[in-house]
Amino acid sequence: MADNQREMERREKRARKDRRHKRVIWILIAVVVLVLIIMKVCEININSVKDHFTDAEGKFTLTDGVTQDNFPYNIDSSQNVSLVNINNQLGILTPSSFTVLNSKDAVSEYVFEHGYSNPVLETAGIYSLVYDQGAKAYRLDTAGGAVYEEDTPNSILCADVSKNGTVAIASTSKEKLCDITVYSKSLKKEFEISTSAGYIIDIELSDNGKNVAAAVVSGENGNLKTSVYVYSLSQGADDVKPVALPQGSVLDISYYGSNILVIGDSYAGIIKKGEKYEDIYAKDKISTRCITYTPSGDLVLVYNSYNNSTDNVISYIKQNGKIKNEIKVSGNIKCVSAGSSLVSVLTNSEIITFNISGGEEKGRASTDDSAKSICSLGSEVFIHKQSLIDRSEAELN
């Protein structure tokens, strides 16, 4: 009798389990049917949903490939914000802080408050250099932490960092007009010179940190002239001859290998091997709107033929100074940013993305006049507007 009772209890347990399993299965089927109906009504692509639940190998997963998107990301200022690519993450400099932001989920990887009155940001590889222009403080960081923070003896005019962490600082001088000092990432002094040739308006280290170029403004016969001085850290400052530039304001100088690209407000050129200036665009042939560089260091220059023109050209210039491609685009271009194969421009109303080599348009995304700048990371574009960093919604073809 007891055996029969136990057998009946076992059968009842199995029956209850079977009913529970069937109920779960029917609930799942109902949920799937409901989701399919909603997706059909809303015209949602089932492949895009499937992608959220598959890993890189196409296997089902509930964790891999599912990213919590926290964009838009709030920042502590709406003005004087720099948005840059640092080691394939977003670097954000505001008047009070610097943040390294994970571009996939908008989670801050590293943050510090600098307390500088006039902060300026330079980056190279994994390194970021933030300095207080007109004051004495500066600091070197990687994408994940601080390296050091120091003060200079005199006020900083401009500074730069190379991919190996070498830092070059141009400052005012007690004895002459300007000082140039170069430090290794361990703060060892690698190079030092004082000059009365003029005032340094820009300084640039080569990628390997072995050479430093300085753009110097001086007066001659009542006119301002700009020259570039190129120093080898190992050979010192002896017999360094200035390379004269066309008249006009220098916007940027940038090393590419042994060459130095020079961008002015009305010209662009190249100093080959630190010795001779050659025109890319002769003086007064262009009016420079904005510039950027690809991850490999190629120059992307946006110009038009005269001030306030809305007929613009995006010029893709290689390391040897040769123009690889020109793309015509209309609109008031406020900012340009480039990846290795794509270039994007920000206008008053939209972001337009092109293939950088072929010039084909790849996509557009609407925005408004509150958008101030953009930053490209791979095929994605991030936008600074008001006190937010957001991701562009453009679908590339």
C-alpha positions in Angstrom: 0.0 0.0 0.0 2.8 2.4 0.9 4.6 1.5 -2.3 1.5 2.4 -4.3 1.1 5.7 -2.5 4.7 6.7 -3.2 4.3 5.7 -6.8 1.2 7.9 -7.1 3.0 10.8 -5.5 5.9 10.5 -7.9 3.5 10.4 -10.8 1.7 13.5 -9.5 5.1 15.4 -9.2 6.0 14.5 -12.7 2.5 15.6 -13.9 2.9 19.0 -12.1 6.4 19.5 -13.6 5.0 18.7 -17.1 2.2 21.2 -16.6 4.7 23.8 -15.4 7.0 23.2 -18.4 4.2 23.4 -20.8 2.9 26.6 -19.2 6.4 28.2 -19.5 6.7 27.1 -23.2 3.2 28.6 -24.0 4.2 31.8 -22.3 7.4 32.0 -24.3 5.5 31.3 -27.5 3.0 34.0 -26.7 5.8 36.5 -25.9 7.6 35.7 -29.2 4.4 36.1 -31.2 3.6 39.4 -29.4 7.2 40.7 -30.1 6.9 39.7 -33.8 3.5 41.5 -34.1 5.0 44.7 -32.5 8.1 44.5 -34.7 5.9 44.1 -37.8 3.7 47.1 -36.8 6.8 49.2 -35.9 8.8 48.0 -38.9 11.7 46.9 -36.8 14.5 44.8 -38.5 14.7 41.5 -36.8 18.4 41.2 -37.7 19.2 44.3 -35.7 17.5 42.7 -32.7 19.4 39.4 -33.2 22.7 41.3 -33.3 22.1 42.4 -29.7 22.0 38.8 -28.5 24.9 37.3 -30.5 28.6 37.5 -29.8 31.4 38.1 -32.3 31.2 34.4 -33.4 27.4 34.5 -34.0 26.6 32.5 -30.9 23.6 33.3 -28.6 24.6 35.3 -25.5 22.9 37.4 -22.9 26.0 39.4 -22.0 28.5 39.7 -24.9 27.6 42.3 -27.5 24.9 43.8 -25.3 26.1 47.3 -24.5 24.4 49.7 -22.1 24.4 52.9 -24.0 24.5 55.9 -21.6 24.7 58.5 -24.3 24.0 61.4 -24.2 26.7 62.0 -21.6 26.5 65.1 -19.3 29.6 67.3 -19.0 30.2 70.2 -16.6 30.3 73.0 -19.2 28.8 74.0 -22.5 31.6 76.4 -23.5 35.3 76.0 -24.3 35.1 72.2 -24.7 37.7 70.1 -26.6 36.6 66.7 -27.9 39.4 64.5 -29.2 40.3 60.9 -30.0 42.8 59.5 -27.4 43.8 55.9 -27.9 40.4 55.2 -29.5 38.5 56.7 -26.6 36.9 60.1 -26.2 39.0 62.7 -24.5 36.9 65.6 -23.1 38.5 68.8 -21.8 36.3 71.4 -20.1 37.3 74.6 -18.2 37.4 72.5 -15.0 38.1 68.9 -15.8 39.4 66.3 -18.2 37.6 63.0 -18.9 38.5 59.8 -20.8 35.2 58.3 -21.9 34.5 54.8 -23.1 33.0 55.4 -26.6 30.9 52.3 -26.5 28.9 52.8 -23.3 29.7 56.4 -22.2 31.3 55.2 -18.9 34.2 57.4 -17.7 37.5 55.5 -17.6 39.5 58.3 -16.0 38.6 61.8 -14.7 40.5 64.6 -13.0 39.8 68.2 -12.1 42.7 70.4 -13.3 41.9 73.8 -11.8 43.6 75.7 -14.7 42.5 79.2 -15.8 43.2 78.6 -19.5 43.5 74.9 -20.1 44.9 73.6 -23.4 44.9 69.9 -24.5 47.5 68.1 -26.7 47.4 64.3 -27.3 49.6 61.7 -28.9 49.0 57.9 -28.7 48.0 57.0 -25.2 49.3 60.3 -23.7 47.4 63.5 -23.0 49.1 66.8 -22.0 47.0 69.5 -20.3 48.7 72.8 -19.6 47.6 76.2 -18.2 48.5 78.6 -21.0 49.8 81.9 -19.6 50.5 80.2 -16.2 53.0 77.6 -15.1 51.2 74.4 -14.4 51.0 71.3 -16.6 50.3 67.6 -16.3 51.0 64.4 -18.3 48.5 61.5 -18.2 47.8 58.3 -20.0 44.3 57.2 -21.0 44.2 55.4 -17.6 46.0 57.4 -15.0 48.4 60.3 -14.1 52.1 60.3 -15.0 53.0 63.5 -13.3 52.0 67.2 -12.6 54.6 69.9 -12.5 55.2 73.7 -12.7 57.6 75.5 -15.1 59.8 78.4 -13.9 58.1 80.8 -16.3 54.7 81.2 -18.0 53.8 78.6 -20.6 53.3 79.9 -24.2 52.6 76.5 -25.9 53.5 72.8 -25.4 53.3 69.4 -27.1 53.6 65.7 -26.3 54.9 62.9 -28.5 53.8 59.3 -28.7 56.5 58.1 -26.3 55.5 60.6 -23.6 58.2 63.2 -24.3 56.9 66.7 -23.5 58.2 70.0 -25.1 57.3 73.3 -23.4 57.8 76.8 -24.8 57.8 79.5 -22.1 58.8 83.1 -21.5 62.4 83.6 -20.5 64.1 85.6 -17.8 67.2 86.2 -19.9 65.9 86.2 -23.5 62.5 86.2 -25.2 61.6 82.5 -24.9 62.8 79.1 -23.5 62.3 75.7 -25.0 62.6 72.8 -22.6 62.0 69.1 -23.4 61.4 66.4 -20.8 61.2 62.6 -21.0 58.1 61.0 -19.4 60.3 60.3 -16.3 60.9 64.1 -16.1 64.5 63.9 -17.2 65.5 67.1 -19.0 66.4 66.1 -22.6 66.9 69.5 -24.2 67.0 73.2 -23.3 67.6 76.4 -25.2 66.8 80.1 -24.8 66.2 82.2 -27.8 65.8 85.9 -28.8 64.7 85.1 -32.4 61.1 86.0 -31.6 58.0 84.8 -29.7 57.1 81.1 -30.1 53.5 80.6 -31.2 53.5 76.9 -31.8 55.7 74.0 -30.9 55.7 70.4 -32.2 57.5 67.2 -31.4 58.3 64.5 -33.9 56.5 61.1 -33.2 59.7 59.6 -31.8 60.4 62.6 -29.6 63.8 63.2 -31.1 63.2 66.5 -32.9 61.3 69.6 -32.0 60.0 72.4 -34.3 59.0 75.8 -33.1 57.1 78.5 -35.1 58.5 81.9 -34.2 57.1 85.3 -34.9 59.4 88.3 -35.1 59.4 91.8 -36.6 61.3 92.9 -39.7 61.1 96.4 -41.4 57.9 97.1 -39.6 56.3 93.8 -40.7 55.7 90.5 -38.8 57.3 87.4 -40.2 57.1 83.8 -39.1 59.9 81.2 -39.3 60.2 77.6 -38.2 63.3 76.4 -36.2 63.9 72.7 -36.2 66.1 71.3 -33.4 67.6 67.8 -33.0 67.6 66.9 -29.3 70.8 64.9 -29.8 72.7 67.6 -31.8 71.7 70.7 -29.9 71.0 74.1 -31.2 74.2 74.9 -33.1 73.9 76.0 -36.7 70.1 75.8 -36.8 68.8 77.9 -39.7 65.2 79.2 -39.7 62.8 78.2 -42.5 60.8 81.3 -43.6 57.1 81.0 -44.1 54.7 83.1 -46.2 53.2 86.1 -44.5 50.0 85.5 -42.6 48.9 83.8 -39.4 50.1 80.2 -38.7 47.3 78.0 -37.5 49.2 74.8 -36.9 52.4 72.9 -37.6 52.5 69.2 -37.4 55.3 66.5 -37.9 54.8 63.6 -40.2 57.9 61.5 -40.4 60.8 63.9 -41.2 58.4 66.4 -42.8 56.5 69.3 -41.2 53.1 70.3 -42.4 52.4 74.0 -42.0 48.8 75.4 -42.2 48.2 79.1 -42.3 45.0 81.2 -42.6 45.5 81.7 -46.3 48.1 79.0 -47.3 49.3 75.5 -46.6 52.8 74.0 -47.2 55.4 71.5 -46.2 58.9 71.7 -44.8 60.7 68.7 -46.2 63.3 67.2 -43.8 63.3 70.4 -41.8 65.1 72.4 -44.5 62.9 73.9 -47.2 59.4 75.2 -47.4 57.2 74.2 -50.4 53.7 75.3 -51.2 50.8 72.9 -51.1 48.4 75.8 -51.6 50.1 79.1 -52.3 49.4 82.2 -50.2 45.9 83.8 -50.8 44.8 80.8 -52.9 42.7 79.5 -50.0 40.8 80.7 -46.9 41.3 78.0 -44.2 38.1 77.1 -42.4 39.2 74.2 -40.1 41.7 71.3 -40.0 42.1 67.9 -38.6 44.4 64.8 -38.9 43.7 61.2 -39.6 44.9 58.6 -37.0 48.0 58.0 -39.2 48.8 61.8 -39.4 47.5 62.8 -42.9 46.2 66.3 -43.1 42.5 67.1 -43.8 42.0 70.7 -44.6 38.7 72.5 -45.2 38.9 75.7 -47.2 37.0 78.0 -49.4 38.1 80.7 -51.9 37.2 83.7 -49.8 35.8 84.5 -46.3 32.1 83.8 -45.6 31.8 81.6 -48.7 29.6 78.5 -48.3 31.3 76.6 -51.2 33.9 74.6 -49.4 36.5 72.0 -50.3 37.7 69.1 -48.1 41.3 68.5 -49.1 43.0 65.2 -48.1 46.8 65.7 -48.1 49.3 62.9 -47.6 52.6 63.0 -45.7 54.6 64.1 -48.7 52.5 67.1 -49.3 50.6 65.7 -52.3 46.9 66.3 -52.5 45.2 62.9 -52.5 41.6 64.0 -53.0 39.3 67.1 -52.9 35.7 66.9 -52.0 33.3 69.8 -52.6 30.6 70.4 -50.0 28.2 73.4 -49.4 27.2 74.9 -46.1 28.7 76.7 -43.1 31.3 74.2 -42.0 32.0 74.5 -38.2 34.2 71.5 -37.6 35.8 68.6 -39.4 37.0 65.2 -38.0 38.5 62.2 -39.7 39.1 58.5 -39.1 41.3 56.2 -41.2 38.8 55.9 -44.1 36.0 58.4 -43.4 35.8 62.2 -42.9 32.8 64.0 -41.4 31.9 67.7 -41.4 29.6 69.6 -39.1 27.4 72.3 -40.6 24.6 74.4 -39.0 22.0 71.7 -39.6 23.7 68.3 -40.2 26.7 66.0 -40.1 27.8 64.8 -43.5 30.2 61.8 -43.8 32.4 61.0 -46.9 34.8 58.3 -48.0 38.1 60.2 -47.5 39.8 58.6 -50.5 37.0 58.3 -53.1 34.9 61.2 -52.0 31.6 59.3 -52.0 29.0 60.5 -49.5 28.4 57.8 -46.9 25.7 59.3 -44.8 23.9 62.3 -43.2 22.5 63.0 -39.8 20.4 66.0 -38.8 21.5 68.2 -36.0 20.9 71.8 -34.9 22.9 75.0 -34.3 23.6 74.0 -30.7 26.1 71.4 -32.0 29.6 72.9 -31.6 32.1 70.2 -32.6 32.4 66.6 -33.6 34.9 63.8 -33.1 35.3 60.6 -35.3 36.2 57.3 -33.8 36.3 54.6 -36.6 32.9 54.8 -38.3 31.1 56.6 -35.4 30.8 60.3 -34.9 30.3 62.0 -31.5 28.9 65.4 -31.0 29.4 68.2 -28.5 26.2 70.3 -28.0 25.3 72.4 -25.0 26.4 70.4 -21.9 26.2 67.0 -23.6 28.3 64.5 -25.6 26.1 62.5 -27.9 26.5 59.8 -30.6 25.5 60.7 -34.1 22.5 58.7 -35.5 23.7 58.6 -39.1 23.4 55.3 -40.9 26.3 54.8 -43.2 25.8 53.2 -46.6 
